[in-house]
Amino acid sequence: MSAIFLIDHEDSGFEEDWDVPRGIFLWVLDFIADHVRDEEVAVTMKDLVKGGYAYFALSFFTTEQAAEIVRVIREELKEAVDAEFPSTEDKNEGWQWMTADLIDKAGRWDRSS
C-alpha cells in the first residue's frame, strides 16, 4: 500500500507529492520526528507514525515548522538512508532513489518560499 507526503507551501502555491510504499513513508516520518528541533512537530509526527497514517502534508504545520521538516530532509536524510540502507545492496535501490526524490522535492519547496 502506498502513502503520500505532500510537499506543499501555502504562501507560494508550491505543491508536489511524494507517493511511496507506506513502510518507506513511515520510516521517513519517524526519522524526521527524531531529528526536528521543534517538540510539537516531533510529537505530531510520532503520533502519525504510531497510527500508521498514509498521508502527510507540510501545510499541517506553520511555515517555520515546515521549514524545519524540510531542513531535516535536505541536511540529514541522505546520510541516514545511506547508513541504514546502503546502496551497495541491490535490495536497497528503491530506498535510495525514492528518498533522493524526496530530497529533491524538498529543495524545490525551499526555493519556492
ZAZA-665771 format. One record per residue: residue number from 1; residue in three letters; x, y, z of N, C-alpha, C in turn. Coordinates in steps of 0.05 Angstrom, whole numbers, plus 5000, padded with zeros to 4 digits. Each point is the difference from the previous one (the first is absolute). Layout:
<rs>
     n   res    npx    npy    npz   capx   capy   capz    cpx    cpy    cpz
   NUM   ALA      X      Y      Z      X      Y      Z      X      Y      Z
...
</rs>
This chain:
<rs>
     n   res    npx    npy    npz   capx   capy   capz    cpx    cpy    cpz
     1   MET   5017   4976   5000   4983   5024   5000   5018   5025   5000
     2   SER   4991   5020   4986   5017   5024   4998   4990   5022   5019
     3   ALA   5017   5020   5003   4994   5022   5017   5009   5025   4986
     4   ILE   4989   5023   5007   5006   5025   4987   5010   5021   5020
     5   PHE   5023   5011   4994   5012   5022   5014   4997   5024   4982
     6   LEU   4983   5019   5007   4995   5024   4984   5020   5022   5008
     7   ILE   5016   5008   4981   5019   5021   5004   4987   5025   4990
     8   ASP   4986   5014   5017   4984   5023   4992   5008   5025   5016
     9   HIS   4997   5022   4987   5007   5026   5012   4977   5019   4994
    10   GLU   4984   5005   5020   4976   5017   4996   5006   5028   4990
    11   ASP   5022   5011   5010   5006   5028   4993   5007   5003   4971
    12   SER   5014   4980   4988   5008   5002   4972   4983   4984   4981
    13   GLY   4983   4983   5011   4984   4983   4983   5015   4975   4990
    14   PHE   5025   4997   5008   5016   4976   4992   4987   4975   5011
    15   GLU   4999   4979   4983   4989   4975   5009   5011   4977   4983
    16   GLU   5012   4980   5013   5008   4976   4987   4995   4977   5020
    17   ASP   4994   4977   4989   4995   4977   5018   5022   4979   4997
    18   TRP   5006   4987   5022   5019   4978   5001   4983   4975   5007
    19   ASP   4996   4983   4980   4983   4977   5003   5018   4975   5001
    20   VAL   5001   4987   5023   5019   4978   5005   4986   4978   5016
    21   PRO   5012   4976   5002   4989   4980   5017   4998   5010   5029
    22   ARG   4980   4991   5014   4995   5009   5027   5023   4995   5019
    23   GLY   5015   4978   4997   5022   4995   5018   5022   5021   4997
    24   ILE   5006   5008   4976   5020   5021   4996   4990   5026   5011
    25   PHE   4975   5006   4994   4987   5025   5010   5002   5002   5030
    26   LEU   4992   4978   5014   4999   5001   5030   5029   5001   5011
    27   TRP   5019   4987   4987   5028   5001   5009   5010   5029   4998
    28   VAL   4994   5013   4978   5008   5028   4996   4987   5018   5020
    29   LEU   4974   4997   5005   4987   5017   5020   5012   4996   5027
    30   ASP   5005   4975   5007   5012   4994   5026   5028   5012   5003
    31   PHE   5016   4998   4978   5026   5012   5000   4999   5031   5004
    32   ILE   4982   5012   4985   4996   5030   5003   4992   5007   5028
    33   ALA   4981   4985   5012   4991   5005   5027   5024   4998   5020
    34   ASP   5018   4982   4995   5023   4998   5018   5021   5022   4997
    35   HIS   4998   5015   4978   5021   5019   4994   4991   5030   4999
    36   VAL   4974   5005   5001   4991   5028   5000   5006   5012   5027
    37   ARG   5004   5026   5000   5005   5014   5025   4975   5009   5015
    38   ASP   4978   4999   4986   4974   5009   5011   4985   4976   5012
    39   GLU   4997   5001   5026   4987   4978   5015   4972   4995   4991
    40   GLU   4985   5021   4994   4972   4997   4991   4999   4984   4973
    41   VAL   5018   5007   4982   5001   4986   4975   5008   4971   5004
    42   ALA   5020   4995   5017   5008   4973   5006   4978   4982   5011
    43   VAL   4985   5011   5019   4978   4985   5012   4978   4994   4979
    44   THR   4993   5020   4984   4979   4996   4980   5009   4979   4980
    45   MET   5025   5001   4991   5010   4980   4981   5001   4972   5012
    46   LYS   5008   4998   5025   5001   4974   5013   4972   4988   5002
    47   ASP   4980   5018   5005   4972   4990   5001   4991   4990   4973
    48   LEU   5008   5014   4978   4993   4991   4973   5012   4972   4994
    49   VAL   5025   4997   5009   5014   4974   4996   4985   4978   5016
    50   LYS   4995   5006   5025   4987   4981   5018   4973   4992   4989
    51   GLY   4985   5019   4988   4974   4994   4989   5001   4987   4973
    52   GLY   5024   4998   4988   5003   4987   4974   4988   5016   4977
    53   TYR   4998   5026   5003   4988   5018   4980   5015   4997   4973
    54   ALA   4985   5007   4979   5011   4998   4973   4999   5026   4985
    55   TYR   4996   5022   5015   5000   5026   4988   5012   5021   5019
    56   PHE   5017   5017   4988   5013   5021   5015   5003   5024   4982
    57   ALA   4997   5024   5011   5004   5024   4985   5016   5020   5016
    58   LEU   5018   5014   4988   5015   5021   5014   4981   5021   5010
    59   SER   4978   5005   4986   4981   5020   5008   4985   4993   5026
    60   PHE   5004   4977   5011   4990   4993   5026   5013   5019   5021
    61   PHE   5022   5011   4993   5017   5016   5019   5003   5029   4991
    62   THR   5010   5016   5018   5006   5028   4993   5023   5000   4980
    63   THR   5004   5022   4986   5022   5002   4981   5027   4995   5013
    64   GLU   5004   5010   5025   5025   4995   5014   5004   4971   5007
    65   GLN   4978   4987   5008   5002   4971   5007   5005   4984   4974
    66   ALA   4987   5007   4979   5004   4986   4974   5029   5003   4991
    67   ALA   5011   5024   5004   5028   5005   4992   5019   4983   5016
    68   GLU   4993   4995   5025   5017   4982   5017   4998   4971   4990
    69   ILE   4977   4991   4992   4997   4974   4988   5016   4998   4975
    70   VAL   4999   5020   4983   5015   5000   4975   5030   5001   5006
    71   ARG   5008   5014   5020   5029   5000   5008   5009   4972   5006
    72   VAL   4985   4985   5015   5008   4973   5007   5002   4982   4975
    73   ILE   4980   5003   4983   5001   4985   4975   5024   5006   4983
    74   ARG   5005   5026   4997   5022   5009   4982   5028   4995   5013
    75   GLU   5003   5002   5026   5026   4999   5012   5007   4974   5014
    76   GLU   4980   4984   5007   5006   4977   5017   4990   4973   4988
    77   LEU   4980   5001   4983   4988   4975   4991   5019   4982   4983
    78   LYS   5014   5012   4981   5017   4983   4983   5020   4984   5016
    79   GLU   5014   5013   5018   5020   4986   5016   4988   4977   5015
    80   ALA   4976   5004   5011   4987   4979   5016   4991   4977   4982
    81   VAL   4989   5006   4977   4992   4979   4981   5024   4985   4990
    82   ASP   5022   5014   4994   5025   4986   4991   5010   4981   5022
    83   ALA   4998   5008   5025   5009   4983   5022   4982   4976   5005
    84   GLU   4974   5005   4999   4980   4979   5006   4994   4982   4976
    85   PHE   5001   5011   4976   4994   4985   4975   5021   5005   4979
    86   PRO   5024   4988   5004   5023   5006   4983   4994   4994   4970
    87   SER   5010   5018   4983   4995   4997   4972   5016   4976   4988
    88   THR   5018   4989   5016   5016   4977   4991   4983   4974   4999
    89   GLU   4977   5001   5012   4982   4977   5000   4977   5006   4981
    90   ASP   4996   4982   4981   4979   5004   4979   4973   5004   5012
    91   LYS   4994   4986   5022   4973   5002   5012   4994   5028   5010
    92   ASN   5020   5017   5003   4995   5027   5010   4998   5021   4978
    93   GLU   5001   4992   4975   5000   5019   4978   4975   5018   5001
    94   GLY   4977   4988   5007   4975   5016   5002   5002   5021   5021
    95   TRP   5011   4993   5023   5003   5019   5022   5017   5024   4991
    96   GLN   5021   4994   4985   5018   5021   4991   4987   5019   4982
    97   TRP   4987   4990   4978   4989   5019   4981   4974   5013   5010
    98   MET   4985   4986   5017   4975   5013   5010   5007   5022   5020
    99   THR   5019   4996   5017   5007   5021   5019   5015   5023   4986
   100   ALA   5015   4994   4979   5013   5021   4984   4979   5018   4987
   101   ASP   4978   4988   4992   4978   5015   4988   4988   5019   5021
   102   LEU   4996   4990   5024   4989   5018   5021   5019   5023   5006
   103   ILE   5026   4994   5001   5020   5021   5006   4999   5021   4978
   104   ASP   4998   4991   4975   4998   5019   4977   4975   5018   5003
   105   LYS   4977   4987   5006   4975   5015   5003   5002   5020   5023
   106   ALA   5012   4991   5022   5003   5018   5023   5017   5024   4992
   107   GLY   5020   4996   4984   5017   5022   4990   4984   5020   4984
   108   ARG   4982   4990   4983   4983   5017   4984   4981   5016   5018
   109   TRP   4989   4987   5021   4983   5013   5019   5015   5024   5012
   110   ASP   5024   4994   5009   5017   5020   5013   5005   5024   4982
   111   ARG   5005   4995   4975   5004   5022   4981   4974   5015   4992
   112   SER   4977   4987   5005   4975   5013   4993   4991   5021   5020
   113   SER   5012   4999   5024   4991   5018   5022   5012   5028   4997
</rs>
